[in-house]
Each structure stands twice: as structure tokens, then as C-alpha cells.
Amino acid sequence: MLVSLKELLEDAEVGNYAVIAPDFPNLEVADALLSCAEQYNAPLALSFSPSLKPFIGLSDFSHFIRLVREMAVQANIPVALHLDHAHTIKEIDEAIQLGFTSVMIDASTEPWETNVELSKKVVEMAHPLGISVEAELGHVATSGRYLNDVSQHGWLTDPQEAAAFVQLTGIDALAVAIGTVHGLYAGEPNLEFDRLQAIRERVLIPLVLHGSSGTGKEKLHRCVDLGIRKINVYSDLIKTIVQSAQEVLAHPEDDPLNFMQEQRYAIYQVLGEYITVSGSAAKADNFRNSIKNRIRSLFLQGYTCAEAIYLAFAEREGFYSDYALQIQSLLGGGVCNQGGICGALFGGLAVIAARHSSILPTARLKRKEANFSGAKLIESFKARHSTVHCIDLTGTNFLDAEQVKQFVENKGVERTCLPVLMSVADSLLENLS
């Protein structure tokens, strides 16, 4: 189930746990991360950094992300597809176009004014599309460079500045620097928990910890207790994968396929430990509301009636397709807002086609079954609403700006659209097979 980072972190706030956000350099690692999270029934912020592009194993980046996104949609847990450590608006825009559900703009090494300006601009780009935004204040250094140096304090997050930064930018999550580092520590981790507590007292949005690898279970657990709601993991994953590879290569007589098996085991081992310490195990259940709630959530995020119906059922029944969803995007408001056949009904028909029909022209029985079920849905819809046309259902011509304004003011979505969506959902649920 593909969701926004904001949705994940809101539940983490309520449940007092943290969502693990592992970076993936290729499809094999992404698949293993999702499978492991499913085993633990834990939500996941599946993250990709632009710096990893050279390692994806595919020349077409958009195709790579589309594959990962589809894997996330079909997962049995809630997954945010997150862009990690983007430094430019171009990288952010690309991620938005490719369907990421959250993005991080990292201008932490820039002057305060630049960081605020860039973060605010990304919020203005992403929020209208339902995409969450993370930013960083202070700077999480790399490979222990500032770990034992008094100059480190100049890079740590100031609590007062953090409060002002969040208010000025409107971001959804704030990455804070409290003494962790990216990469491997050059000594014992020295985290400033008092600083974290002070930030938490002043900042009301979820806090993010970068550089968690090597920090230790006790320190991470305390960070969660003090308000960290997202924990980024990468170096520990890669280190363990490399170690597993070295062990396999040390025995050349072994089956080469053992390499992939050992890599998967290593990923399970590391991610499982982080899920346990974060408290996120079994928290995916919190997102398994009724399919009606999912339809409502998707529609209110901005998906069309047809998309909301199709996507909600596709997630649960395993027939998701980007191309099918793109087709549904044109059917809301009665076919491109022309007032024709209701988009919710179109979405329902698409679900029936995915359930029962076939791409093979010779599969006549399956196609006949789909046609019969589709006709039955249309008859049921007419019986409940007396018409199948959007303009009659809503009393609104969506090409007329004044009528649209009146529709909104009269709470037409709550009075008409949502009940119709629920009606179609009821019909589809009655005929689940």
C-alpha cells in the first residue's frame, strides 16, 4: 500500500514509535526490504538518494522507480516512497513526476535564508499534490568527521531555530542533528539527548534521525522515547551485505546463487533489528482500515473518483498498474468533467475487468463473466441512484466555474461524491471473488 510519509509519521506520533527508512541501491535490495517489513508487519519509508543512481542496474531511471513504486503499491504494509537527500529543485521535480510520495530537500549546509527559501519552495511544489516534505536543519556530518571535535556543536540543530524554521517553511518532518553521523563512527557515538528533548518541546512536527547506523540499540531506543519518528538506515545495511558477500566468496566451491540468498538474509537481519528497536513491528495493522476508508482517503488526497475506487481495490487484490491508473485519471467528473458516466462507476467497472476479464481474445468465458458482472454493477448503481450520469448526480456542470464554486460551498463532495463512492464500494464488496 503506497501512502505519504505524513500518514506514516502521524501514526508513529500517536503510537510513540519510529518508522524505519532504509535506502535501497537496486531492485534486489528494495524487494528484500519490503519482504522483511512485511514479515514484521511494519510500515516502511522506502528511500532512494539521487547519489545512488549509478548503482541501480538499469539505464532507465524512470523505469527503475516505476518498478519499485509498483512493488510498494502491492506490498501488504503501508509504504512511503521517499526521496532522500535531494539537493536541487531539479531532483525534487523529477521525483514528483515519477510518483514519489515524499521528498527531502537537504539544504542543511546552505545559509539559513537559503535553507528556508528552498524548503518553502519544495513545500509549495509538493503539498498541492499530496506529497510530504522533509528538510534538515543543522547538519548531520559524514564518517565521524565532527564526532570528537568541538566544532561539531556548530553543526548541531538549535532548538529555537528549529521552531522558527518549521513555522516559516511548513514542512512535514524535520531531520535534526544531535551528534549522529552518516557512515561509520570514528569513536563512540556522542548524542545530545538534552538537545533532542529541547527540540521536541518546541517543534510539533515529527522529527527524523539520520546517521543511525552504529548508534546502538539503547541510544536509538532513547531517541524514539524523546520523539524521533523516522530513523534512516543505510551504512549498516551495506556493511552487512558486503560482509555476507565476502563470506560467500571465501568459499568458491559454493553455489554462486548463495550470494543472493546470503544478501537477502543479511538485509533481513539488519532491518529486523531496527524495526524491533524502533517499536514499529506490528504497527502496519493501524493502517488496515476498511477499504471504504482507503477510498475516502485517496479521493480526499486528490485522486479522481475512478482512481480512488480502482486503486483501493487494486492494492488489496493485487492488480495494480500505473497505466490502468492513468486511464482512470481521465474518468473523474464523468469523463474529463463533461458530466457523463460517473467516475466512481467507471472505477468499479475497471475493478471488475481486472478481477474477471482476460487480455486473451480467445478467453470468451472469462470475458463473458466480466461483461455480466459489469452489467450487474450498472443495474445496481441505477437502482440506488436513479441515474449513472455525473451531472445529474451532482447537479453540477464542472466546466462552469460558478457551479463548481457552489458545489464546493454546498459540501457537494460530502453530500454526493463520497456516498456514491461508498455505494460502488459496497457493490464490489458484495461480489468479491
N, C-alpha and C positions, 0 to 999 in steps of 0.2 A: 504494500500500500504506500503510495507516494504522497507525502504530506510536506508541509512547510516546516522549517526549523522552529518557527514561532510556536506552532502547535506542539511540537515535541517538548520544547523548553517550558511552556506553560504548564504541562502536566508534570514535568520534573520539579517545577516550583511547588506545586501542590503536594507532590509525593515526597519532597525532600530527598531527591536522588539526582544523579547526573547522567546525561546521555553520552555515550562514548562516540567519538568522531574519528574513526581511523581513515588515514589516507590510503588510496589504492593506486599502484602504478600500472596495473594491467587487468585484463578481464578475469584471469585466474584468481588473483588476489581478491578482487571485488566479489566474485562468486563465493569464495571461501568465507569472507567476512559476513556476507548475508546469510549463508547457511549456518554459521556459528551463532549469529544473533538469533536466528530462528530457533535453534536448539535451546537457547536460554530464554526464549520468548521475550527478548529485549528490544526496545526501539533503538534505532541506529541513525547517526548522521554520517552517511557515506560521503567521504570528502575527496576532492581532487584538486591538487595545486597545479597552476599553469607550469610550474617548474618541472613537472613530471611528464610533460608532453613528449619528450624524446624517447620515453620508455614504454609507451602504450602498446607497441607491437602492431599498430595499424597506421597506415599512411593518412587515412581519412579520419580526422579528429571528430567530426560531427557524427560519423557512423559509429565510432567507438562510444561516444556519450549516449547515442540513441540506444545502443545495445545495453549499456549499464542502466540507463533510465528504465528500460523495459524490464530488466531484472528486478529493479527496485519496485516497480509497479506490481509485479506479480509475487513479490515476497509476502509471506504470511505475517509480517510485522510492519509497523509504521516506519518508513524510511524517508529521511530528507536527503536530497541530492545536493550537496553543498560545495560551492567553490571556495577553496581555502587559499588564503594569502594572495589575492589578486592585488596588483599594484597600480593598474591603469584602468581607466574607464573603458578602453577597448576590450580588455579581458572580461570586464563585468558585462558589457553589452553582448559579447559573444556567448557568455554563459546564459544570459537571459534568453537569447534567441534559441539556444539548444535545449531549454527546458529545465535548467537547474531550479530548485525550489528555494534555495537560499544562496547568498553570496557574501564573501568577506572582502571588504576593501581595507587593505593594510597600508595606511599612510603613517604608521607609527614612528618612522624615522624622519618624517617631514615636520616643519614648524607647526605649532598649534593651529594657526589660522588655516594652513593648507589642509591639515588633517580634518578639521571641522568642515571646510568647504567641500572636499572630496566626499566625505562621508555623507554629508547632507545631499549632495548631488546624486549619489547612488540610491539613497532612500527615495528621492523624487522619481528616479527611474524605476525602481523595483516595487515599491509599495502598491502603486496602482494595478500591478499585475499579480498581487498576492504573494510576492517573493520577499522573504525575510532578509534582513541585512545585519551583518556583524561587522564591527570595527574594533580597532585596537588603540588603546591609549596607554602611554608608557611603551616600553619596547622589550619584548622577550628576545634576548640575545641568542647567539648560536655557539654551540660547542664549548660552553663554560667560559667564554671569553671574559665575562664580567663577574663570574661566580665569587671569587675571593678578592675582588678589587673594590675599594671604597667607591670608585667611580660608578659602580653598579647602581648605587642609590639614585643617580641622576637619570637612570632609565626606568625606574620603578613608577608605578601608577600613583599619582597623587589623588587622594580621596575627594578633595574639594573640586579639583579639576575634572574628575570623573563625573561628578554630579552635573557640572555645567556642560560638559561635553555631550552627555546623553540628552539633556534638555535642548541643546542647540541643534542636534543632528536628527533626533527622532529614530535612532537605530533600535533594533530589537534585541541585540545581545552585545555585551561589551567584553572583549578579551583584555585581561588585566595582567600586568607584570608585577609579580610578588617575589621573584627570586628564582623561578624555574628558567630553564634554557632549552632551546632547540638542540637536538643532537645529544651527545653524551656529556655527562658532567665531568668537570676537571676537579673532582673532590666531592665532599659531602654536600648534598643539596641543603641550601640555607633559605628556607621560605619564611617570609614575614607574615605570620598569621594575624598579627595585630593590624597590619595594613589592610589585609583582606577583610577583616571584620569592620574596619572603618569605612572601606569602600561599600561594603554591603549595607551598612547603616544609612548611606547617603544615596545609593543607586537602587532604583526599584526594578530595573530590568534584569534578566538572567545574566550571570557572569560566566566567562569562559576561561579555562586554563589551558594554555599552550605549553609545550615543553614538558609534558608529564612523564615521558619515558625516563626510567631510572630514579624517579622521585621517591618511590617506595609506597607500600600499601598504607601504612599508618598516616603518612603525610597527606596522601590523596584522600583518605577517608576523612581526615580533619578538614581538608578543603571543601569537601562535599557538605559537611556539617556546617561550615561557615558560609555556604551559599553558592559554591561553584555548581553550575548546572550543565556544563558541557566540558568534556575532557578530551583533548586532541591526542592522538596516538599515532606515531609513525616509526620513530627510530627503534623502539623495542621490537616492533613487527619485523622490520628489515633485518635487524641484527639476528633475530631468531631464525628467520628464513635463511640467511647466509650460513649460520651455524649448521642448520639441518642439511644444507647443500654440501657443506664441507664433509660432514659425516658420511653422506652417501658416496661422494667422490673418493673418499678414502678407501672404499671397498669396490673397486672396478668390476669385480665379478658379480655384483648385484645387478638386478634388472634395472635398466635406466628409468623405467616408469616409477620406480621407488622414489625418485627425486620429487615428482609431483605429489605423491602421497605424503611424503615427509614434509613438503612445503605446506600442504593443507593442514597437517597435524600441528605444525608449528604455529600457524595462524590461529587455529582453534585454541591452542594452549595460551597464547598471549591475550587474545581478545577475551577469552573466557575469564581470565584473571581480572582484567579491567572491568568487565561487566559486573563481576562479583563485588569488587571493591566500590564500584560506583553506586551500587544499590539498584541498578536498572533491570536486573533479572526478574522476569515475570511481569514487568510493567507494561508490556505490549497489550495485555488484557484490557487496560484502561481505554484503549482506542477501538476495541471491538464492540462499538455501539451497534445498534440496529442499522441495517442497510439504509433505512429511511433517514437516519441522522447523517449518514455519509452523503446521501443525495443532497440533503439540505445544505450541508457544509460546502460541498462542491459548487452548488448553484450560487450560494452567497459569496463564494470566492471570485465569481465572475464567469464560471463555465456556463454555456448555454443550457437550456432545458434538455436538449438531446444529449449533449456531452455528459451532463450530470447523471442522467439515467444510465447511459451506456457505460461510463467509466466506473460507477459504483458497482454495477453487476460484473463488469469485466474483471475488476480487481478480485472479487470474491470467487468467480467461476473460471478464471484463468484464460480468458480470450482477449486480453488487451492487445491493441495495435495502434501505433501512432497514426497510421494512415486512416484507420477507421475513425479515430477521434477527430482527425482533421475534417473528415467528411461531416461528422456530427456538428462541427463548429458553424457550418453554414445553415443549419436547420432550425436554430433557435428563433423564436418570434414568428414561427410559421413560414419557414423557408426564406431566409435572408430578410426577416422583418416585413414580409409582404402580407402577413395576415392569413397565410394559407394554413395547411395542416399543422396542428400543434406540434412544437418541437419535442415535447415530452413523449408524445405518441410515436414520433419518428425514432426517438431513442429506444423506446420499448420494442419497436419492430426490429431495430438493429440487434438488440439483445436476443430476440427470438431467432433471427437469422444466424447469429453466432452460435446459439445453442443447437439448432436443429438442421440447418441447411448444409450444403456442401459446395465446394468450388468445382466439383466434377459434374459436367452436364449429364453424365450417364447415371448419376445417383438420384434417379427420379423419385424414389420413395422418400428419401430424406428431404428433398426439395418440396415434395407434396406435403409432408408433415409440417415444414416451416410455413408454407402458404396457409395451411389450415389454422395453425396457431396464430399467425398474423391476422387472419380474418376474424378469429375469435377475439383477439385483443381489440380490434377496431370496433366490433359489435359491443363489447363490454364498455369501451370508452364512450360510445354514443349513448348507451343506456344510462350511464352515470352523469353525463354532461350535456346530453341532447345535441351536441354538435362536436365536430372534430376540428373546427377552424379557430385559429388563434384570435382573429379579430372579433369573432362572436363570443368566445370565452372571456376575453379581457375587456371587450367594449372599447378597444383602443387601436387606432391606426399608428403603428410605431414609426411610420415615416413622417408623422406630424408632430413637431416638437412640442406644441402646446398640449396635445393629447397625452404625450409621454409625460409631460410635467404633471398633469392632472392625475395620471395613473400612479405616479410615484407619491404625490401628495395624499392620494386616497388609499395608500398602502396596498396597491394592486398586487405586489409580489406576495404579501402575506395572505391577502384575501383570495387570490385566484391562482397564481403560478405555483406556489408551494402545495396547496391542496391538490391541484392537478398532477403534480409530480408524485405526490404520495399515492394518488389513485392509480397511476400507472405502475408504481412500485408494488402496490397490493396485488394487481392483476398478475404481474410477473412472478411474485412470490407464491401466489396460489397455484401457479403452473410450473413450479421448479421441478426440474428432472435431473 
